[in-house]
Amino acid sequence: MRKKRYNTLRRKQMEVNPGKRARLRKVINPDDGHSVVVAADHGGVSDPTFNVLELKSILKSVIQGRPDAVLLTPGQAVRLGYMLKGRDSPALIIRCDWMNYQRLGSTNVANCLPVQKLKRVATAKAKDALLLGASAITIYFFFGYDDDLEADNLQSCATFAQECEALGLPCIIEPIAVGGLVSGKNITELLKVSARIAVEIGADALKIPYTGDVKTFSELVKLAGVPVLMLGGAKSEKIKDALEIVEEALQAGAAGVVFGRNVTKAKDPEKMVRDIWAVVHQGKKISELFPLELRGKIKLKVEPTKCTGCHYCELICNYQHQGSYGLSFALLRSEVKGETYKPIVCTLCGKCIGACPQGALYFHQRYGYLQLNSKLCDGCKECLEACPLNLIKFDQKPIFCDFCAGDPQCVKWCPQGAIRIESWE
């Protein structure tokens, strides 16, 4: 499925001009046809909240998470664009318009100045974005509010698309269905219609809300015919909830996601980006990223055919338990089997527990991984002798695989997905 979506993207890229193709490859990874974009353009349309006021430090953390692209306003790009200048830095997307949708409605008390009528205006030209070093621009397309706004907005979007075509700059249009005629019953169909209109006037990609289920979003992706980036939306109460929607969007054929407040308001933006990246680019499951959400005991499952012998799992294991990179205290290893490799991990056989004369080792009651009662351990090393895989190390006390307290880092860091988490049946 991923290969099919990649080939589709390649065909779409070949249809656009060379400049667009080159820049779109910076936004959407050409190796898998997927993208993780972080939207940090909220300062232009909302109150000065923490994620707006502390954008510099937040953006630094975001960049460390290695997103494919970051969305900024022109002003932010002028002040903070230097943070995106490295060879491996994320691509820059410029927000080229402004709207007051978040402040709409007389009952809106979340913002300091409510407004009565929806307005949207351009704030920069495509050429301005190009001079700022942008790899793409994004603009709003409001659909369903009233005839005049829709017509004016469409004309503006078409003008942007024409300018982008002349400059070789990808134009990402964001359809938003809003207004008195928009309801929960028809919004899915309206999103489909607005998506198609956006493509017809020149969108090279779409940034669009999730329709709510895989079937209808898949239909939207197919009729769009250009890469579709799912809009992350409002901040979720739990990270897991936000990522579950990502899984569904990818299943429906989305090229990737655009996350804003779920990242910029996260306690650890870098980790949030890495988790999204793992789902989008590595195909990680939520159960692998959040093992403590699983019911009952967990175990590590290896897939030898995916192992390349890179030793990433051993390096991160050594770092997790000793604070330094190396292999001497890694609690797993990669063994060579002919021309292939096989990760050797703790199987939770329990022989170390049975061999401990002091009863210092035991299984976690809920999740099943090994734990040590340091007060009972006398350093006899009987557990080392009992381990059939020779995975237990010793440094004053035994050091063993404890699944990183239920969050195995070897699973997260394996670039090939050769180690994963399963429920213990």
N, C-alpha and C positions, 0 to 999 in steps of 0.2 A: 504493500500500500504506500509506504513512504517513497519507494523508488518510483512508483507511478506518479505521485504528486510532484516529485522532483523533475521527471521528464516533461510533465505538463508545464511546469514553471519555465523550463528551458525553452520550450516551444514559444511560450508567451514572450520571453525575453528576446528571442530571435526576431520577433515581429516588430520590436521597437528600434529606435535609432541607436547607434553605437554608444553615444554619451549616456543615454538612459540605461542601456544594458550594463555598462560599466558601473554606474552609480547604484543601480538597483542591486547589483551583486554585493555591494557594501552593506546594504540594509538587510537583504535576505541572503543567507548563507547559500552559495551555489552548490555546496557539497551535498546538502540534504533538502534544499528548498524551504528551509524554515527560518524563523526569525523571532527574537525576543527584543521588544522595544520598550523602553521605559519612558513614559510621558511625564515631563517635569515642567509643564507649561501652565500650571494652574494659577500662577501669580497674576496673570492678565485678566482672569475672569472671576476670581473669588477673593474673599477677605485675606489679609496677611496672616495666614495660619503658620504653625511651626514649620511645616514642610516647604513653605514659601520663604520664610525669613532665614531659615538655616540651610538654604539650598546648596551652598558651596560645600559644606561638610557632608550633606546627604549625597550630593553628586559624586563626591570622592569615594564614598562607600559603594555607591551604585556601580561606578566604573570598575572597581575591584571585583565585582561580581561577574564581569565580562558580558554585558548585554551586547546585542548586535548593533543597536542604535539607541540614541537618546533624543527625545523631542523637546526642544526649547523654543521660547519666544525670541524674536530678534534681539531684544535688549539683554536677555540672559546670555545669548550666544556671543554678544559683544564683550560682556564681562567675564564669562566663564568658558568661552569657547577654547581657550588655551588648554583646558583640561582634556580636550578631545583631539589633540594634535599628534599623539604618538602613533607609531606604525600599527600597533595592535589596539588602538583606541576604538571605541564604538563610533559608528557613523553618526553624523549630525543631521537631524530632521528639523526644519524650521516651521513653526506655526505662523502662517501668513495672514491670519484674520482674527477677529475678536467678536464675541457675542455676549449678551447679558442673560442667557437662558437660566443660569444658576440663581439669579436674583429675581426671576419672574414671579409675579403673584403678590397680591396685597397681604396675604397671610404669611409670607415668607419672612421669618424673623431670624433665620440662620445667618443672613448677610446684613451688613450695616445699612444698605440702601436698596430696598426692594424697588422693582420697576413694574410697570403695567403692560408694556408692549415689547415684544421680542424684536431685537435689533441685531444686525450682523454687518460688519464692515471689514474691508481689507486693511491690513496694517503694514504690509510690505509687499513688494513685487517679487516675482520669481527671480529676477536678476539680483535683487538685494540678497536673497537667500543664497544664491550661487556665490556671491562675493564674500559671504560669511563662511564659506566652506561647506555648505550643505550638500548632502547626497540625495536629498529629496525634500519636498515641502508637503504640508498637510493643510487642508482647508475643510470647513464645515459645509454641509448641504442640508438645510432644513427643509423638511417635506411634511406637508399637512397642516401648517399653521394658518396661513392665509395665502390667497392667490398672488398678491403683489410681492410679498416676501419671497415666496417660492420662485417666482419668475426672476426677480432681481438677483437672488442667490444663485440660481441656475446660470444666469448670464455671466455673473462674476466667476463662477467655477469654470465655465467654458473658456473665458478669457485667460484664466490662470493656466488651464490645460494647453491652450495654444502657445502661451509664452514658454511654458515648460518644454513643449515639443521643439520649439526653435532653439532652446538653450541646451537640450539634451538632459533635462532635469526631471526625474520621476515626480509625478503628481499623485499624491495619496488623498483621496476624498473620503470624508467621514459623514455618511448619511445619518441624519437624526430625525426620526419620526416624532413629531410633537404637535399638539394643538387639540382643539375641541373635538375634532372628528376622529382623533386617534384614541383607541381603547385597547384593553387587554385582548379583545377578541380579534381585532384586525391588525395589530401592530406587526405581527410576523409577516403578513402579506405586504404591508406597507414597506417594511424593511427590504423585502425582495424587490419591490417595484423601484424604490429609491436607489437600491444597489445597481440595478440594471440601467437606470437613467444616468447615474454617475459614470458608469462605464461608457455609455453611449456618447457622453460629452467629453471623454478623454481621460478618465482615471486610469492610471497604470497599476494601482492597487487600491484596496478598500480598507478602511479602519471602521469597523462596524460592531454594534452590540450583538451579543449572543441571543439567538431567538428563543432559547429555553429548552431545546431538545436536539438530539443529533440529527433526526430525520429532516426537520425543517431547515436547520442550518446547512446541512448537506445540499439541500435543494438550492439554497441561496448561493452557496459556493459554486455549484455547477452553472447556474444561470449567469453568475458574474463573469466567469471566464478569465479573470485576472486574480493575482494573489490576494487572498482575504486574510486580514489580521483582525482577530477578535479583540474587541474592546473590553478591558478588564472591569470597568465600571466602578461603583462605589466600593469603599473599603469593606472587606468581609470581616466578620467577627473572628473567624479562624482561618489561618493560612491554608489549611487542608481544604476548606470549602472553595476557596479561590482556585486552587490547583485542580480540583475535581472538574471544574468547568473547562479548564485548559485541556484536560484529557479528552473531554467530550468534543470540544472544538476541533482538535487534531484528528479525532476519529471521523469527524464530518468532512475533513479535507482542508481545514484552515492551514494557511502557510505559517501562521504563528500568532503571537498575541501582542497587545499593547497594554501594559500595566502602568497605572499612575499611582494613586494614593495607596494601593495595596503594597507598593514598594516604598514610596517616599515617606509614608507614615509608619512603616514597619519599624520594630525595635532594632532590627539588624537588616538594613537594606541590602547589604552584600549577600547575606545568606538567602534572603528572599529571592534575589535575582538568580543565585546559583540553583536554588530549588526549581524555579521556573525553567531555567536553562536545561536542567537535567530532564525535566518532563518533555520539553519541546525538542531538544537536540539528541538526547540519549534514549528517549522512549521510556524513562523511568516511570514506575507505577507509584501511586500515592502510598501504597503499603510499604514500599521500599524507602521512601523519604520520611515517612512518619510511622515507624514500626510500633510505637507505643499506642497508636490508635487501633492496632489489631487486637482481636479478642484472643485470649489464651496465650500459650507459649509460642515463641518464634524460634526459627533455626535458619542457618545459612545454607543456601543451595548453590552449588557450583555448576557452571556450564563449560566444560573443558574446551569445547570447540571454539569458544569465543576468546579464550585466554591467549595472549600474545607474548607472555613472559616479560612484560614491561616493568614489573615489580612496584608499580604505583601502590598497590594494596599493602605491600610490606613496608614501604617508606612511610605511608600515612599511619600505619599501625604502630610503627616504632615511635613516630612523633607523638601520637595520641597518648602513649603510655610512658614515654621517657622525655618528651619535649625536645627531641633532636631527630634529624633525619639520618637514617642508617638502616641496617638490616639485622644487627645483632640482637635486638630485642623485639623483632617482629614476631607476632604470635600466630602467623600463618606463613605459608611459603608457596612458591611456584615450582613444581617438579617437572623435569623434562621427561616426556614419554615418547621416545623416538624423535619425530620431527614436530611434536606438539607439546604443549604445556598443560599442566593441570594444577589449579589452586588446591592446596591442602589446608582445610580449615577445621576448627573444632566441631566435632559431631555430637557433643553433649552426651558422650557414652557413659559418663559418671564414674569411670574407674578411678579417677583422682579423688573423688569424694569418698569412695569405699576404702581407698588406701590411707587416707588421713587418720592417724591414730587419735588426734585431738578433736576431730569433728569440726575443723575450722572451715572446711569447704562445704558449700551447699548451693542448691538451685534457687534462683529467685522464685518466690511463690507464684507470682502471676505470669511472668514472662519467660521463665525457664532458663535464663543464662546463669553462668557461674558467679558466685560471690564468695568473698573471704571475710571471716571474722578474725581480724588481726590480733585481737586479744587472746584468742585461743591458739593461734599459730605459733609453734616453737621452732620453726625453720628446719624441720627434720628432712625435708626434700623427698619424702616418700611419694608425694604427688608427681614429682618429675619422673621418677622411675616407673610410675604406673601408667603414664600417658602413652598410649600405643602409637601416637603420631609424633611424639617428641616435640610438642608445641609449647610446653610450659617452660618458662625461663625463671631465673632466680636472681634477685638483687636484695639481699637481706630477708625478703619475703618472696613467696612465689608470685610470678607475674603470669597471668593466663588470660585467655580470651573471655572478656565479660560483655561482648557485643557492644562495647562502648556505652554501657549502661542502657542498652536497648536501642541505640542509634548507631549501628555499625558504620564507621567511616570508610572501611574498605569497599562497602557497597556503593557509597556515594562517589568515591574517587575512581573506581574502576572505569576507564574510558570505554571499555568494550562491553560492559554489563555481564562479565563472566561470573560475578558473585551477586546473588540477590537474596531477599528475605522471603521466607514462606511461613505460614502458620504451621504449628506443630500439630499434626492430626493425631 
